[in-house]
Amino acid sequence: MQAQKDKQLFVSAIILVIVHVAGIIGIHSVYRDFFLALTPVNLLLSAFLLLLNHKNFNKPFLLFIIVCSVSGFFIEFLGVKTKIIFGYYDYRNTLGWKLLDVPLVIGVNWLMLVYCAGIISDKIKTTIILKSCIGALMLVILDNMIEPVSGKYGFWEWYEGIAPMRNYIAWFIVSFLLLYLFHSLKFNKQNKLAPVLLIIQFLFFAVLCFF
């Protein structure tokens, strides 16, 4: 049984590496538009593999999935409509189908990132508040790497041309609240694919930023 789980983990990690490397190569080729259009597929596949490697789906974990993904979508809806939370921005077309001007996959993206940061920060022996702060800081750093390329690749676009400071403050607050929920609920918090996926995300956007 353990050998099968290790094989599943290895295959999942290899798939994630291949998909993201192919994405980097593809969006820097003449097939750029085709590969960018696959972004929602990439997000859904990553989230699927992540949850596939989660052990023991219980009610608290299902509650976390629902609350995190719905809250992520709702906060983005408020952000787009009010321009108060994150700043003045609108979503473009790369993230796929939209509902109320917000891509449907954005809730999945929040779930995936918060889950990964939660799994990693849970390893730190400290209070839930500090764990949540550390995880939120990780996601703010990642967002800081995403923002410079968000307009270039059609994810979203800032009216001012760059993300304002309140965007990062809001990211920290929202991430902290969702991570606090993650750490408070009683479910299995072991998933070896989570740090792999978050590292891949960091490397993916680092390459896009610098090349």
VEXFI-271525 format. One record per residue (C-alpha): residue number from 0; x, y, z. Coordinates in nm, 3 decimals, always signed. Example, Ala and Ser with C-alpha at 12.3 -4.5 7.8 and 13.67 -1.06 7.14 Angstrom:
! residues 2
0/+1.230/-0.450/+0.780 $
1/+1.367/-0.106/+0.714 $
! end
This chain:
! residues 211
0/+0.000/+0.000/+0.000 $
1/+0.278/+0.244/+0.093 $
2/+0.466/+0.159/-0.227 $
3/+0.154/+0.242/-0.427 $
4/+0.116/+0.577/-0.249 $
5/+0.482/+0.661/-0.309 $
6/+0.440/+0.578/-0.677 $
7/+0.129/+0.798/-0.694 $
8/+0.320/+1.084/-0.532 $
9/+0.613/+1.043/-0.771 $
10/+0.393/+1.030/-1.080 $
11/+0.193/+1.332/-0.961 $
12/+0.512/+1.534/-0.906 $
13/+0.648/+1.440/-1.248 $
14/+0.322/+1.541/-1.416 $
15/+0.330/+1.880/-1.240 $
16/+0.690/+1.941/-1.346 $
17/+0.621/+1.842/-1.708 $
18/+0.306/+2.054/-1.730 $
19/+0.474/+2.366/-1.591 $
20/+0.792/+2.327/-1.795 $
21/+0.580/+2.276/-2.107 $
22/+0.384/+2.586/-2.013 $
23/+0.698/+2.798/-1.985 $
24/+0.827/+2.674/-2.318 $
25/+0.488/+2.703/-2.486 $
26/+0.409/+3.061/-2.388 $
27/+0.750/+3.167/-2.516 $
28/+0.685/+3.005/-2.852 $
29/+0.469/+3.081/-3.155 $
30/+0.197/+2.875/-2.982 $
31/+0.175/+3.125/-2.696 $
32/-0.202/+3.184/-2.722 $
33/-0.276/+2.811/-2.723 $
34/-0.071/+2.746/-2.409 $
35/-0.213/+3.047/-2.227 $
36/-0.562/+2.920/-2.305 $
37/-0.469/+2.599/-2.119 $
38/-0.408/+2.789/-1.793 $
39/-0.745/+2.686/-1.637 $
40/-0.667/+2.324/-1.726 $
41/-0.330/+2.358/-1.556 $
42/-0.492/+2.494/-1.239 $
43/-0.760/+2.225/-1.229 $
44/-0.507/+1.947/-1.294 $
45/-0.277/+2.080/-1.021 $
46/-0.563/+2.100/-0.771 $
47/-0.683/+1.750/-0.867 $
48/-0.339/+1.594/-0.816 $
49/-0.299/+1.782/-0.490 $
50/-0.628/+1.650/-0.350 $
51/-0.557/+1.304/-0.493 $
52/-0.255/+1.286/-0.262 $
53/-0.451/+1.402/+0.044 $
54/-0.518/+1.130/+0.299 $
55/-0.854/+1.080/+0.469 $
56/-1.133/+1.303/+0.343 $
57/-1.348/+1.380/+0.645 $
58/-1.624/+1.636/+0.707 $
59/-1.396/+1.912/+0.841 $
60/-1.174/+1.880/+0.534 $
61/-1.471/+1.896/+0.300 $
62/-1.590/+2.202/+0.494 $
63/-1.249/+2.363/+0.442 $
64/-1.261/+2.292/+0.067 $
65/-1.606/+2.449/+0.032 $
66/-1.544/+2.752/+0.254 $
67/-1.200/+2.825/+0.108 $
68/-1.297/+2.798/-0.258 $
69/-1.628/+2.985/-0.218 $
70/-1.469/+3.256/+0.000 $
71/-1.183/+3.293/-0.248 $
72/-1.425/+3.347/-0.533 $
73/-1.647/+3.581/-0.330 $
74/-1.361/+3.803/-0.213 $
75/-1.242/+3.835/-0.573 $
76/-1.596/+3.927/-0.677 $
77/-1.604/+4.199/-0.413 $
78/-1.257/+4.309/-0.519 $
79/-1.351/+4.346/-0.884 $
80/-1.685/+4.514/-0.817 $
81/-1.587/+4.756/-0.540 $
82/-1.219/+4.823/-0.627 $
83/-1.173/+4.871/-0.253 $
84/-1.018/+4.545/-0.132 $
85/-0.727/+4.483/-0.369 $
86/-0.732/+4.799/-0.578 $
87/-0.841/+4.887/-0.931 $
88/-0.812/+4.574/-1.145 $
89/-1.012/+4.359/-1.384 $
90/-0.971/+4.000/-1.497 $
91/-0.875/+3.930/-1.858 $
92/-0.939/+3.609/-2.051 $
93/-0.646/+3.376/-1.974 $
94/-0.809/+3.223/-1.665 $
95/-1.109/+3.108/-1.865 $
96/-1.484/+3.126/-1.817 $
97/-1.614/+3.394/-1.584 $
98/-1.910/+3.434/-1.355 $
99/-1.988/+3.792/-1.250 $
100/-1.663/+3.904/-1.419 $
101/-1.453/+3.665/-1.206 $
102/-1.294/+3.346/-1.349 $
103/-1.461/+3.034/-1.215 $
104/-1.122/+2.874/-1.141 $
105/-1.013/+3.154/-0.907 $
106/-1.175/+2.984/-0.609 $
107/-0.984/+2.667/-0.695 $
108/-0.663/+2.868/-0.711 $
109/-0.723/+3.012/-0.363 $
110/-0.796/+2.664/-0.231 $
111/-0.480/+2.520/-0.386 $
112/-0.248/+2.793/-0.261 $
113/-0.394/+2.814/+0.090 $
114/-0.384/+2.434/+0.121 $
115/-0.018/+2.419/+0.014 $
116/+0.083/+2.701/+0.248 $
117/-0.118/+2.538/+0.526 $
118/+0.050/+2.200/+0.485 $
119/+0.395/+2.362/+0.496 $
120/+0.328/+2.601/+0.785 $
121/+0.166/+2.322/+0.988 $
122/+0.510/+2.161/+1.023 $
123/+0.626/+2.457/+1.232 $
124/+0.581/+2.396/+1.604 $
125/+0.411/+2.718/+1.712 $
126/+0.067/+2.870/+1.765 $
127/-0.209/+2.866/+1.506 $
128/-0.184/+3.244/+1.471 $
129/+0.189/+3.233/+1.393 $
130/+0.143/+2.939/+1.156 $
131/-0.126/+3.134/+0.973 $
132/+0.097/+3.444/+0.956 $
133/+0.388/+3.244/+0.814 $
134/+0.167/+3.076/+0.555 $
135/+0.008/+3.409/+0.459 $
136/+0.353/+3.566/+0.418 $
137/+0.450/+3.283/+0.180 $
138/+0.147/+3.356/-0.037 $
139/+0.212/+3.731/-0.037 $
140/+0.567/+3.665/-0.159 $
141/+0.427/+3.442/-0.433 $
142/+0.172/+3.705/-0.531 $
143/+0.453/+3.960/-0.549 $
144/+0.610/+3.739/-0.816 $
145/+0.283/+3.689/-1.004 $
146/+0.178/+4.055/-1.024 $
147/+0.459/+4.176/-1.259 $
148/+0.350/+3.925/-1.527 $
149/-0.027/+3.923/-1.465 $
150/-0.101/+4.185/-1.730 $
151/+0.152/+4.055/-1.981 $
152/-0.008/+3.711/-1.989 $
153/-0.368/+3.821/-1.960 $
154/-0.447/+3.701/-1.607 $
155/-0.568/+4.037/-1.476 $
156/-0.476/+4.400/-1.531 $
157/-0.424/+4.690/-1.291 $
158/-0.558/+5.030/-1.389 $
159/-0.244/+5.194/-1.246 $
160/-0.019/+4.949/-1.429 $
161/+0.115/+4.791/-1.108 $
162/-0.041/+4.632/-0.801 $
163/-0.090/+4.881/-0.514 $
164/+0.025/+4.811/-0.159 $
165/-0.332/+4.744/-0.045 $
166/-0.337/+4.442/-0.278 $
167/-0.062/+4.277/-0.075 $
168/-0.220/+4.380/+0.254 $
169/-0.551/+4.228/+0.142 $
170/-0.373/+3.913/+0.022 $
171/-0.215/+3.874/+0.364 $
172/-0.541/+3.927/+0.551 $
173/-0.748/+3.693/+0.332 $
174/-0.474/+3.429/+0.332 $
175/-0.436/+3.458/+0.710 $
176/-0.810/+3.407/+0.770 $
177/-0.830/+3.106/+0.540 $
178/-0.513/+2.958/+0.687 $
179/-0.650/+3.010/+1.038 $
180/-0.951/+2.805/+0.929 $
181/-0.715/+2.543/+0.783 $
182/-0.518/+2.507/+1.106 $
183/-0.826/+2.518/+1.330 $
184/-1.019/+2.237/+1.162 $
185/-0.937/+1.878/+1.256 $
186/-0.826/+1.689/+0.946 $
187/-0.513/+1.521/+0.818 $
188/-0.246/+1.778/+0.733 $
189/+0.011/+1.557/+0.563 $
190/+0.058/+1.583/+0.188 $
191/+0.406/+1.553/+0.042 $
192/+0.290/+1.692/-0.292 $
193/+0.192/+2.029/-0.140 $
194/+0.546/+2.167/-0.088 $
195/+0.644/+2.032/-0.430 $
196/+0.357/+2.218/-0.597 $
197/+0.425/+2.544/-0.412 $
198/+0.794/+2.529/-0.505 $
199/+0.697/+2.466/-0.867 $
200/+0.467/+2.769/-0.854 $
201/+0.748/+2.987/-0.719 $
202/+0.991/+2.865/-0.986 $
203/+0.732/+2.896/-1.263 $
204/+0.660/+3.262/-1.194 $
205/+1.025/+3.338/-1.119 $
206/+1.111/+3.221/-1.470 $
207/+0.828/+3.424/-1.621 $
208/+0.946/+3.732/-1.429 $
209/+1.310/+3.711/-1.526 $
210/+1.287/+3.567/-1.877 $
! end
